[in-house]
Amino acid sequence: MTYYIVADLFFLRKQHVTDLFSPDSGKSVRTNAPLADRMRPEKLEDFCGQEEIMGEGKPLRQLLEKGKIHSAIFWGPPGSGKTTLAYLISRHLKMKFIFFSAVTSGIKEIKQVMVEAEREEAIHGRQTILFIDEIHRFNKSQQDAFLPYVETGKIILLGATTENPSFEVIGALLSRLKVYLLRPLGESEIDRIITRAIEDTDNGLGKQDVLLDDDARAYIIQSSGGDARRALTLLEFACISDSEWEAGKAHITLEKITTIQQQKVLLYDKTGEEHFNSISALHKSLRDSDPDAALYWLARMLAGGEDPLYLARRMIRFAVEDIGLADPNAMTVALNAKEIYHFLRSPEGELALAEAALYLAAAPKSNKVYNAYQRVNRTIEEEPAYEVPYHIRNAPTGLMKGFGYGKGYQYAHDFEDAITGQSDLPEQLKTRKFYYPTERGLEKKIKERLEYFEQLRRQARENRDNL
């Protein structure tokens, strides 16, 4: 029976692992492989980017210089170098490297690879690096299967994920792994990778005469979004599409590259890490009264395919929670934006969402309604359910009236400014305050009005007590 652990790289035939990236095997390059695959560096010093972990004196670099490595997860966006870094570590430390896909493999394959790793250690005396691409796709039982092997050090597990490991990797396994955060590559790093691909005569485009205009280069860098694979793929496709490519040359202009690209693909996962990062950025931009940033993050999420009605709901919540009574009209604006989008749909309806975002960002801010409601809920949760005061109970029957229901109730409209001296809270809470208005927006007026009402209440109580 023949089955594959990973397409292209490693395959298992009758329980035999073929290690195409063995540190002893030299470079494994297929001439028909994509440019991004051919341009993977072969030495650690050629690795580009991730200075925070691989720069001089940084933790992972220091560990490798000592000839050591531990099980770890590389967490970062596509094209940031997760697979390349794992492969370079195996070459640097002369360890067996097995590429394993969480998409195509299960527990049966896991156990067979572990057998091979134990055999490798017994015969050749070297550890095996098991690299798991998209480790977040393994379920709990599959992740559990790795625990005893990681625990005993029989394998070095290096996982790669674009998702937050805190949510996607089981706690028992995560506690045994070091997590390294990889960031999108910077513009200068993408630029160096492009230059190397154009000049490399062995694996790159160096045998051809490739002329890349400066504005076309800048467009590729900007369009890549920090993804080296995306940048090299776009460069290669532009070269292959050139009418002179068969003659061994290509002239890549901005017009050609934009025609090929057609539409920028944004890094955005509507259910993953980038979704939560982006909605957090939108919320905080609104809260910080930064309309430009709010508009940017709103547009980013819409361009990435986010549900516009989800964004409308989040802005409605923001209007209630972060603006409140400082500008009650904010809630109306947000609700109207939702209704307008529902009526017009994209793209016209998106303008209503943009208008709402700008209004919310420019509005005075107050979370006092939210805080007041939290205080009330804590009181209800932590204290007894005090009885309703008798004077504000209705007395629809003679029996209830006989028990004192409604006795002593003061009808507000019979008093000046419709303010009485009575308290409507339970006796145990009659001095308790929950809502504290700010000095911002309409809430400043509300605060002044409530202070005036309290003054009238005190006067009414004093007059009542003097009778």
C-alpha positions as CSV (number, residue, x, y, z in Angstrom):
1,M,0.0,0.0,0.0
2,T,1.3,3.4,-0.9
3,Y,0.3,6.6,0.9
4,Y,1.7,10.1,1.2
5,I,2.7,12.0,4.3
6,V,3.3,15.2,2.3
7,A,2.9,15.8,-1.4
8,D,6.1,16.8,-3.1
9,L,8.5,16.5,-0.2
10,F,8.3,13.2,1.7
11,F,6.5,10.0,1.0
12,L,6.2,6.8,2.9
13,R,6.2,3.5,0.9
14,K,5.8,0.3,2.9
15,Q,6.8,2.0,6.1
16,H,10.0,3.5,4.7
17,V,10.6,7.2,5.0
18,T,12.4,8.9,2.2
19,D,14.1,12.0,3.6
20,L,14.5,14.3,0.6
21,F,15.8,17.1,2.8
22,S,18.3,15.1,4.7
23,P,21.3,17.3,5.8
24,D,23.6,14.8,4.2
25,S,21.8,14.8,0.8
26,G,22.8,18.2,-0.6
27,K,20.3,20.5,-2.1
28,S,17.0,19.0,-3.3
29,V,15.8,21.3,-6.1
30,R,13.5,20.4,-8.9
31,T,14.0,22.5,-12.0
32,N,10.3,22.6,-12.6
33,A,9.5,23.6,-9.0
34,P,8.0,27.1,-8.3
35,L,10.5,29.9,-7.9
36,A,9.5,30.4,-4.3
37,D,10.4,26.7,-3.6
38,R,13.7,26.9,-5.5
39,M,14.8,30.0,-3.7
40,R,14.6,28.6,-0.2
41,P,18.0,29.4,1.4
42,E,20.4,26.5,2.3
43,K,22.3,28.2,5.2
44,L,21.1,29.9,8.3
45,E,23.1,33.1,7.4
46,D,21.1,33.4,4.2
47,F,17.8,33.4,6.1
48,C,16.0,36.7,5.7
49,G,14.0,38.5,8.4
50,Q,12.8,37.6,11.8
51,E,15.6,39.5,13.5
52,E,13.7,39.4,16.9
53,I,14.4,35.7,17.2
54,M,17.2,35.1,14.7
55,G,19.3,38.3,15.0
56,E,22.7,38.4,16.6
57,G,22.4,37.5,20.3
58,K,18.7,36.6,20.0
59,P,17.3,33.5,21.8
60,L,16.9,31.1,19.0
61,R,20.1,32.1,17.3
62,Q,22.1,31.7,20.5
63,L,20.5,28.2,21.0
64,L,21.5,27.1,17.5
65,E,25.0,28.5,17.9
66,K,25.4,26.1,20.8
67,G,24.2,23.2,18.6
68,K,20.9,22.8,20.4
69,I,17.2,23.0,19.6
70,H,14.0,22.2,21.5
71,S,10.5,21.4,20.4
72,A,8.8,24.6,19.3
73,I,6.0,26.2,17.3
74,F,6.6,28.9,14.7
75,W,3.5,31.1,14.7
76,G,3.2,33.6,11.9
77,P,1.5,34.7,8.7
78,P,2.0,32.9,5.3
79,G,5.4,33.5,3.7
80,S,7.1,34.6,6.9
81,G,9.6,31.7,6.8
82,K,8.2,29.1,9.1
83,T,9.0,26.1,6.9
84,T,12.3,27.5,5.7
85,L,13.5,28.1,9.2
86,A,12.6,24.6,10.4
87,Y,14.5,23.1,7.4
88,L,17.6,25.3,8.0
89,I,17.7,24.3,11.6
90,S,17.8,20.6,10.6
91,R,20.6,21.3,8.2
92,H,22.6,23.4,10.6
93,L,22.3,20.7,13.3
94,K,22.7,17.8,10.9
95,M,19.4,16.2,12.1
96,K,17.0,14.1,10.1
97,F,14.1,16.3,8.8
98,I,10.6,14.9,8.1
99,F,7.9,17.1,6.7
100,F,4.5,16.2,8.0
101,S,1.2,17.7,6.9
102,A,-1.7,18.0,9.4
103,V,-4.0,18.3,6.4
104,T,-3.3,14.8,5.0
105,S,-2.1,12.7,7.9
106,G,-3.7,11.0,10.9
107,I,-2.7,9.0,14.0
108,K,-1.7,5.9,11.9
109,E,0.9,8.0,10.0
110,I,2.0,9.7,13.2
111,K,2.9,6.3,14.8
112,Q,4.7,5.1,11.7
113,V,6.8,8.2,11.6
114,M,7.7,7.8,15.3
115,V,8.9,4.2,14.6
116,E,11.1,5.6,11.9
117,A,12.4,8.3,14.2
118,E,13.3,5.7,16.9
119,R,15.0,3.6,14.3
120,E,17.0,6.6,13.1
121,E,18.2,7.3,16.6
122,A,19.1,3.6,17.3
123,I,21.0,3.1,14.0
124,H,22.5,6.5,13.3
125,G,22.5,8.1,16.7
126,R,20.8,11.3,15.6
127,Q,17.5,12.8,16.6
128,T,14.7,13.5,14.1
129,I,13.1,16.9,13.5
130,L,9.5,16.3,12.8
131,F,8.1,19.4,11.1
132,I,4.3,19.7,11.2
133,D,2.8,22.1,8.8
134,E,-0.5,23.7,9.9
135,I,-0.4,21.9,13.2
136,H,-3.6,23.7,14.3
137,R,-5.5,21.4,11.9
138,F,-4.8,18.4,14.1
139,N,-7.6,17.5,16.5
140,K,-7.1,16.8,20.2
141,S,-6.5,13.1,19.9
142,Q,-4.0,13.6,17.1
143,Q,-2.1,16.2,19.1
144,D,-2.2,13.9,22.2
145,A,-0.4,11.2,20.1
146,F,2.7,13.4,20.0
147,L,2.9,14.0,23.8
148,P,5.0,10.9,24.9
149,Y,7.5,11.4,22.1
150,V,8.0,15.1,22.8
151,E,8.1,14.4,26.5
152,T,10.9,11.8,26.2
153,G,12.8,13.9,23.6
154,K,12.7,11.0,21.0
155,I,11.8,13.7,18.5
156,I,12.1,17.4,18.1
157,L,8.7,18.6,17.1
158,L,8.6,21.9,15.1
159,G,5.2,23.0,14.3
160,A,4.0,25.8,12.0
161,T,0.7,27.6,12.3
162,T,-0.9,30.8,11.1
163,E,-3.4,30.5,14.0
164,N,-3.0,31.6,17.6
165,P,-1.6,28.5,19.4
166,S,-3.3,29.5,22.6
167,F,-6.6,28.6,21.0
168,E,-5.6,25.8,18.5
169,V,-3.0,23.7,20.4
170,I,-4.0,21.6,23.4
171,G,-2.5,22.8,26.7
172,A,-0.6,19.7,27.5
173,L,1.3,19.9,24.2
174,L,1.7,23.7,24.3
175,S,3.3,23.5,27.7
176,R,6.1,21.4,26.3
177,L,6.7,23.7,23.3
178,K,8.4,27.1,23.0
179,V,6.3,29.4,20.8
180,Y,8.2,31.8,18.5
181,L,6.3,34.6,16.9
182,L,7.2,35.3,13.3
183,R,6.1,38.6,11.8
184,P,5.4,39.6,8.2
185,L,8.6,40.4,6.4
186,G,9.5,44.1,6.0
187,E,9.7,45.9,2.7
188,S,13.5,45.9,2.7
189,E,13.6,42.1,3.3
190,I,11.2,41.4,0.5
191,D,13.3,43.6,-1.7
192,R,16.4,41.6,-0.9
193,I,14.6,38.3,-1.6
194,I,13.5,39.7,-5.0
195,T,17.0,40.8,-5.9
196,R,18.5,37.5,-4.9
197,A,15.9,35.6,-7.0
198,I,16.7,37.8,-10.1
199,E,20.5,37.4,-9.6
200,D,20.7,33.7,-8.6
201,T,21.9,31.7,-11.6
202,D,21.5,28.3,-10.0
203,N,18.0,28.3,-8.7
204,G,16.6,31.7,-9.6
205,L,16.2,33.8,-12.7
206,G,19.8,34.7,-13.1
207,K,20.3,32.8,-16.4
208,Q,17.7,35.0,-18.0
209,D,17.9,38.7,-18.7
210,V,15.2,40.1,-16.3
211,L,14.7,43.8,-16.1
212,L,12.4,44.9,-13.3
213,D,11.3,48.5,-13.3
214,D,11.6,50.3,-10.0
215,D,7.8,51.1,-9.8
216,A,7.0,47.5,-10.7
217,R,9.4,46.3,-7.9
218,A,7.8,48.6,-5.5
219,Y,4.3,47.3,-6.5
220,I,5.4,43.7,-5.9
221,I,6.8,44.6,-2.5
222,Q,3.7,46.4,-1.5
223,S,1.3,43.8,-2.8
224,S,3.1,41.0,-1.1
225,G,1.9,42.1,2.4
226,G,5.1,40.8,3.9
227,D,4.7,37.3,2.2
228,A,7.9,36.2,0.5
229,R,6.2,33.4,-1.4
230,R,3.5,35.8,-2.8
231,A,6.2,38.2,-4.0
232,L,8.2,35.5,-5.7
233,T,5.2,33.9,-7.3
234,L,4.0,37.3,-8.7
235,L,7.6,37.9,-10.0
236,E,7.8,34.5,-11.6
237,F,4.4,34.7,-13.2
238,A,5.2,38.2,-14.6
239,C,8.4,36.8,-16.2
240,I,6.7,33.7,-17.7
241,S,3.9,35.9,-19.1
242,D,6.4,38.2,-20.9
243,S,6.3,37.7,-24.7
244,E,10.2,37.6,-24.7
245,W,10.5,34.9,-22.0
246,E,11.1,32.1,-24.4
247,A,14.0,34.1,-25.8
248,G,15.5,34.3,-22.3
249,K,14.5,37.8,-21.3
250,A,11.7,39.8,-19.7
251,H,11.0,43.4,-19.0
252,I,8.6,43.8,-16.1
253,T,6.8,47.1,-16.1
254,L,4.2,48.5,-13.6
255,E,1.5,48.1,-16.2
256,K,2.3,44.5,-16.8
257,I,2.5,43.6,-13.1
258,T,-0.8,45.3,-12.3
259,T,-2.5,43.6,-15.2
260,I,-1.3,40.2,-13.9
261,Q,-2.1,41.0,-10.3
262,Q,-5.6,42.4,-11.0
263,Q,-6.6,42.4,-7.4
264,K,-4.6,42.6,-4.2
265,V,-5.2,39.6,-1.9
266,L,-5.3,40.7,1.7
267,L,-4.2,38.6,4.6
268,Y,-7.5,38.0,6.3
269,D,-9.1,35.0,7.9
270,K,-12.7,35.7,8.9
271,T,-12.6,33.1,11.6
272,G,-9.0,33.3,12.7
273,E,-6.3,35.4,14.3
274,E,-6.4,38.2,11.8
275,H,-10.1,38.6,12.2
276,F,-9.7,39.2,15.9
277,N,-6.7,41.5,15.5
278,S,-8.6,43.6,12.9
279,I,-11.8,44.0,14.9
280,S,-9.7,44.9,17.9
281,A,-7.9,47.5,15.9
282,L,-11.3,49.0,14.7
283,H,-12.7,49.1,18.2
284,K,-9.6,50.8,19.7
285,S,-9.4,53.3,16.8
286,L,-13.0,54.3,17.5
287,R,-12.4,54.5,21.2
288,D,-9.3,56.6,20.7
289,S,-11.3,59.1,18.5
290,D,-9.1,58.4,15.5
291,P,-11.4,58.6,12.4
292,D,-8.6,57.9,9.9
293,A,-7.5,54.7,11.6
294,A,-11.1,53.6,12.2
295,L,-11.9,54.1,8.5
296,Y,-8.7,52.2,7.5
297,W,-9.5,49.2,9.6
298,L,-13.1,49.1,8.5
299,A,-12.1,49.2,4.8
300,R,-9.4,46.5,5.4
301,M,-11.9,44.1,6.9
302,L,-14.4,44.8,4.1
303,A,-11.8,44.3,1.5
304,G,-10.8,41.0,3.2
305,G,-14.3,39.7,2.8
306,E,-15.7,40.4,6.3
307,D,-19.5,40.3,6.6
308,P,-20.6,44.0,6.5
309,L,-23.5,43.3,8.9
310,Y,-21.0,41.9,11.4
311,L,-19.2,45.2,11.3
312,A,-22.5,47.1,11.7
313,R,-23.4,45.0,14.7
314,R,-20.0,45.7,16.3
315,M,-20.4,49.5,15.7
316,I,-23.8,49.4,17.3
317,R,-22.4,47.7,20.3
318,F,-19.6,50.3,20.4
319,A,-22.1,53.2,20.3
320,V,-23.8,51.7,23.4
321,E,-20.7,50.7,25.3
322,D,-18.2,53.4,24.6
323,I,-20.3,56.5,23.7
324,G,-23.5,55.9,25.6
325,L,-25.2,59.0,26.9
326,A,-22.4,61.3,25.9
327,D,-24.0,61.2,22.5
328,P,-27.2,59.1,22.4
329,N,-27.5,59.9,18.7
330,A,-24.5,57.7,18.0
331,M,-26.7,54.6,18.6
332,T,-29.2,55.9,16.1
333,V,-26.5,56.6,13.5
334,A,-25.1,53.0,13.9
335,L,-28.5,51.4,13.7
336,N,-29.3,53.4,10.6
337,A,-26.1,52.4,9.0
338,K,-27.1,48.7,9.5
339,E,-30.5,49.3,8.0
340,I,-29.0,51.3,5.0
341,Y,-26.5,48.6,4.3
342,H,-29.2,45.9,4.5
343,F,-31.3,47.9,2.0
344,L,-28.5,49.0,-0.5
345,R,-26.0,46.1,-0.1
346,S,-22.4,46.5,-1.5
347,P,-20.8,48.6,-2.6
348,E,-23.1,51.6,-2.0
349,G,-24.2,50.4,1.5
350,E,-20.6,50.3,2.6
351,L,-20.6,54.1,2.6
352,A,-23.1,54.1,5.3
353,L,-20.8,51.9,7.4
354,A,-18.0,54.3,6.7
355,E,-20.1,57.3,7.7
356,A,-21.1,55.6,11.0
357,A,-17.4,54.8,11.7
358,L,-16.4,58.4,11.2
359,Y,-19.3,59.6,13.4
360,L,-18.5,57.2,16.2
361,A,-14.8,58.1,16.1
362,A,-15.7,61.8,16.3
363,A,-18.3,61.5,19.0
364,P,-17.6,62.2,22.7
365,K,-16.8,59.0,24.6
366,S,-18.3,57.6,27.8
367,N,-18.5,54.1,29.2
368,K,-20.5,55.1,32.2
369,V,-23.7,53.4,31.1
370,Y,-21.6,50.2,30.7
371,N,-20.0,50.7,34.1
372,A,-23.4,51.4,35.8
373,Y,-24.9,48.3,34.4
374,Q,-21.9,46.3,35.6
375,R,-22.2,47.7,39.1
376,V,-25.9,46.8,39.2
377,N,-25.2,43.3,38.0
378,R,-22.5,42.8,40.7
379,T,-25.0,44.1,43.3
380,I,-27.7,41.7,42.1
381,E,-25.2,38.8,42.1
382,E,-23.5,39.5,45.4
383,E,-26.4,40.7,47.6
384,P,-29.8,39.4,48.5
385,A,-32.8,40.1,46.4
386,Y,-34.2,42.9,48.4
387,E,-38.0,43.4,48.4
388,V,-39.6,46.2,46.4
389,P,-40.5,49.1,48.6
390,Y,-44.2,49.1,49.5
391,H,-44.8,52.7,48.5
392,I,-43.9,52.1,44.8
393,R,-45.9,48.9,44.6
394,N,-49.2,49.0,42.7
395,A,-52.4,48.2,44.7
396,P,-55.0,46.9,42.1
397,T,-57.0,45.1,44.9
398,G,-58.3,46.1,48.2
399,L,-56.4,43.3,49.9
400,M,-53.1,44.6,48.6
401,K,-54.0,48.1,49.6
402,G,-54.8,46.9,53.0
403,F,-51.3,45.4,53.3
404,G,-49.8,48.8,52.6
405,Y,-49.1,48.5,48.9
406,G,-48.7,52.0,47.4
407,K,-49.0,53.7,50.8
408,G,-47.3,57.0,50.9
409,Y,-46.5,57.1,47.2
410,Q,-45.8,60.6,45.9
411,Y,-46.9,61.3,42.4
412,A,-44.0,63.1,40.6
413,H,-46.2,65.4,38.5
414,D,-47.7,66.9,41.6
415,F,-44.3,68.4,42.5
416,E,-42.2,71.2,41.2
417,D,-39.9,70.0,38.4
418,A,-41.6,66.5,38.9
419,I,-39.1,65.6,41.6
420,T,-40.1,64.1,44.9
421,G,-38.0,63.3,48.0
422,Q,-38.8,59.6,48.0
423,S,-36.3,56.8,47.2
424,D,-37.3,54.1,44.8
425,L,-34.5,51.7,45.7
426,P,-34.8,49.0,48.3
427,E,-34.2,50.3,51.8
428,Q,-30.8,48.6,52.0
429,L,-29.6,50.3,48.8
430,K,-31.3,53.7,49.1
431,T,-27.9,55.6,49.3
432,R,-26.2,53.4,46.6
433,K,-25.2,55.1,43.3
434,F,-24.5,53.2,40.1
435,Y,-24.4,55.8,37.4
436,Y,-21.6,58.4,37.4
437,P,-21.8,60.7,34.3
438,T,-18.7,62.2,32.7
439,E,-18.1,65.8,31.8
440,R,-18.1,65.0,28.1
441,G,-20.7,65.7,25.4
442,L,-24.4,65.5,26.4
443,E,-23.5,63.6,29.5
444,K,-22.1,66.8,31.0
445,K,-25.6,68.2,30.8
446,I,-27.1,65.0,32.2
447,K,-24.7,65.3,35.1
448,E,-25.7,68.8,35.8
449,R,-29.4,67.9,35.6
450,L,-29.0,64.9,37.9
451,E,-27.1,67.1,40.4
452,Y,-30.0,69.6,40.3
453,F,-32.5,66.8,40.8
454,E,-30.6,65.5,43.8
455,Q,-30.6,69.0,45.3
456,L,-34.4,69.1,44.9
457,R,-34.7,65.7,46.5
458,R,-32.7,66.8,49.5
459,Q,-34.9,69.9,49.8
460,A,-38.1,67.9,49.6
461,R,-36.8,65.4,52.2
462,E,-35.9,68.3,54.5
463,N,-39.3,69.9,54.1
464,R,-41.0,66.6,54.8
465,D,-38.9,66.0,57.9
466,N,-39.8,69.5,59.2
467,L,-43.5,68.9,59.1
